[in-house]
């Protein structure tokens, strides 16, 4: 009987998974049952009930314990992108279901974008551009630019960049930031200080990072522990000249607290690629601020990254059918239960 892969996201029109399976010589039948990103549990259950493998987007589709329990044949859920905060990983592990993501397709893109946001904040690039487009570049010493923007420009060399979390993306960011002469400190309570020091950066606690950083860049996944990890209490501990960058998940920053910090002078500027909620509401007061930049959750995107993210679920399904563990296995502790439940050892 053919292994069934069900695309509940509806991206098969972008990536021909059926052709991938045929070219790889594996017996996999593709079913396409797309659900909207706000689909109910019952809709997801109905869409994926025949699947041995489910292709989904676990950052936006709520793959709860109820859904997983009712996907009776499911052996793996492979999600587009790195995030999986809306998938019950513990339940999946108990059920012998592998959770698979794409942890490395957009590392360079997000770290590049982070550098861009740092420059946009410290060099006030967006603010300068907007001033010129409003006709304020009347001369090199235009009062609107010279008085309002130039005093806010800052030089990167010698400043301190604080990284919250130190996974693959911030590690890729380190050499790029060093090229601008930035000193780098890191807060990551899940890594030993020795591992952090191997990258020749300084491990610190969160309070020290908030107090010492000229620029803070957030790279943590969204978990119950990291939701609103930066609220008003934490933002008040930052330098009034500091900039905040977030390319991780919107809900790690409290938006109301951020507005208060930006308007109250607690921090100088913020540049977010991600917001709470998404998309950012059109009437959000943040959008009226000159010292706020937002880039529509685009940091991880490029034609190269998109091609990799779209292809990887097919690659991972092929690996499993060929008897191999997937590369992007989020829950390696599932291996023993997977073998026991499905009677097949992978290598």
N, C-alpha and C positions, 0 to 999 in steps of 0.2 A: 504494500500500500504506500502510495506516495506521501512524502512529508508535506504538510500543508503550511504555507506561509500566508498570513492574512495581513494586508496593508489596511489598517484602520485609520491611517493618517491621510491617505489619498495622494501619495507622492509618486505613484508608479508611472504617472504621465511624464515625470521628470527623469526617472531612472527606470530603464527597462529591466526589471528584476527577472522577468521570465526569460529574457535572452541571456542574462548573466547565469542563471541556473542551467540553461541548456548548454551554453558554451563551456561551463565547468563540468558537464557530464553528470550532474546530480539529479535525482528524481524528486523534484520539488514542484508542487502545484501552487501557483499563485492565485489567491483570491483577493479582490479589491473591494473592501466594504468601508468606504471613508465615513468617518464621524466628524462633526464639527468639534473645534477645540473646547467648546463648552458642553460637550455631550454628557448625558446622564449616565449613571452606572448601568442602567438597563440597556441603553443604546450601545454602550461599549461591550456589554456582555453578549448581546445579540450579534454584533458585528464580528467579534473574535472567537465565537464559541467553537468553531471548527479548527482553529489554528493550533499547530504544533509550535509555530513561531509567530509572534505578533510584531509588526512594524508600526511604531507609534511615536508620539512626541510627549515624553513623560515630564516635560517642564510645564505643559499646558493641559494635557488630557489627564483626568483624575483616574488613575489606575489603582483603585482602592483594594482593600482586602476582599470585599464582596465581589468585585470584578474578577480578581485573580482566582478566587475560589470557584467561580462559575466558569472559568476557562478550563474545562476539565482536561483537555489534551495539551495544554500549554506547557512547553518545556523551556521557552525563552521569550523574553520581551526585549527587543532591540530598539533603542530609542535614537532618534535623530538628535545630534548635538551632545553636549556634555552634561546638561542638567537632567535630573530625575527626581526633583523634589515632590512631584505629585504622584509618585509611585511608591507603594508600600513595600519597601525592600525587605523588611523583616518578615512580612507575610509571604512574600515570594520565596524567600529562603526556606521557610518552614514547609512550603508546598513543593520544594524541589525545582523551582523555576529560576533559571538564570536571568539576571538583569544585565543588559549590555548597553553601553553608551559609546560615544565617539569622543574620547578624551583629548585627542591631539590634533584634530583637523584644523582648528582655528587658533592654535597657540600663537603663531606669528602675527596673525591678523589682530587679535585682541591686544597683544603687547605693543604692536605698532600703533593701534588706535589709542592706547593709554598714553603713549608718548605724545601723540597728537593733542590729546585733551590737556595734558600737562602744559604743553606749549601754548595752547589756546588760552588757558587760564593765566599763566605767568606773563605772557606777552600780549594779552588782551586782544587777540587776533580778531575774534568775532566783534568785539566792541569797536575796534578801529574800523573794520570793514563797514559796520552799520553806520558809523559816523560819517564816513566818506560818502556812502550812498545817500545820506541825508543832506549832503551839500556842505558839510562842515570843514572840508579840506580847502579852505580859501587860500591858505598860505601854509608854509611849513610850521608857522607858529600860530595856527588857528586857535583861538581861545577855547573852542569846544574840545579840541584834541589835546592841546598843550596843558590846559588847566585841569581837565577832567580825566584824561586817560594816561598821559605820559607819566604822571607821578605814581601810577599803580603798576607800571611795568617792572619786572624784576629779572635779574640775571640768574640762570640756573646753577652755574658753577659755584660750588661751595655750599649749596643748600642741602637740606636733609629730606630724603624721600622715605616715608614710612609705609611699609607694605603690611596690610592686614591679610594674613594667610600667605602661605608660601608653597603653593603647588606648582604645576607645570608652567602656567602663564606668568606668574611673577618671577619665576626662575629665568624664563626667556627674556623678561623685561630687564633683569639686572645688568647684563652687558650693554644694553641700549642706553639705560640710564647712566651707567658709568661713562659712556661716551660724552655725556653732557657735564661730567664732573660732579655728579650728585653723590653724596654720602647716603648709604642705604641701611636702614634699620628694619627689623622684621618682628611682628607679633604673630605667633602661631602656637597656641597652647597644645596642639596635637603632634608637634614635632619636637624632638629633643634639641636643645641648644647646639649640640655637637653637629647635628645634620645641617642646621642653619649656617653654622660657622664654616662648613665646608665650601660654601659659596662666597666666602669672604665678606659676609654681611654680619651685622651685629644683632643678636636676639635680644629683645626687650619685652617688658610687660606692656599691656595696653595703655596704662596711664602714662608711662614714659614716652611711648610712641606718640600719643596725643599731644603731649607737652613739647616734645623736641622736634617734631616734623614741620617742615615748611610746606610740604605736599604730602597728603595721605592718599594712597591708592588702595581700594578695597578689592580683594580677590577671593573672598570666602564663599563657599556654597551657602544656600539658604537652608537652615535647619532651625528647629525650635530655639536652639541656643544663640543663633546669629540673627534672628529676626530683631530688627531695630537695635542692633548692636551699637549703632551710633544714634543716640537720642540727644535731647537737649543737654543733658548732664555731661555727656561725652564731648559734644561739640563745643561747649563752654570751656573745656580744658585745652582746646586747640589755640594756637597763636592767632591773634586777630588778623595777621597778614597771611595766614595759611590758606591753601587751596585743597578742596576735597574732590577726588576722582572716584567714580564707581563704575566699573565694567563687569560686575559680578551679577548680583540679583537686586532688584529694586527695593525689596522689603528689608534689606539689611540697614537701610537708612530711613528714619522716621521723617516723612516729607513735611509735616507741620513743624517739627523741630528744626529742620533744615531752613525753612522759610524764616523762622525766628532768628536763626543764627546769621543768615545772610542779610537780613534787614536790620538786625540789632548790632552788627559789627563784631560778632563773635568770631567769624571767619571772613576771609576776603572774597572768595569765589568758590563755585562748585561746578563741576562738569560731570553729568551723568549720562551714561549710555542706556541705563535701565532705571525704571521708576516704579513707584507703588501708587496707584495701579498702572497697568499698561493697557492701552496707551495712556499717557498722561492726560488728564481731563483738559479740555480746551479752556476751561475757566480757572485752571490752577493759578493761584497768585504767583507761583514760581516763574511762570512764563512771562511775567511783566518785569522781571528783574534783569538789569544789564549784567549782573555778575553771576548769572546762571546760564549754563549751556546744556542742551540735551540733544542726543543724537539717535533717538528712535531705535534702540537695541540693534545697532548695526555694526558693533565693534568686531564681531566674529565673522563678518561677511566679506567675501571676495569670490570671484568666479572659481578660483582654485579651492577655497574652503567649502563652498557650496557643493562642488562636484565630489569632493571627498566625503562630506557628510551624507550626501544622497546615495553614494555607492556603498558605504561601509555596512549598512544593514544587510545588504545582499551578500557581501563578503563574509560576514559573520555567520549568516545562516549556512552558507556553503561550507564553512569550517566545521560547524557542528554536524552537519549531515555527513561530512567526510571523517567524522570521529575525532575532531580536535576541539579543545576548549577555545572559546572566542578570545580575541585579543583584549577587548574592552570590558571584561567581566567585572562588574561592580561588586558583586557579592561572592568572592572566591570560597567563602565558607559553605556555599551551597553544594560544593562538589560531592561530598559524601552522601548527602541526602538525594542528590540528583541520580547518582549511580544506583542507590538502593531503590528509588522509586521507579526509575525507568529501565533499570536492568542493563544499562549500557555505560561502560567506562570510556571516557574520552582521554585523549593524550595531548 
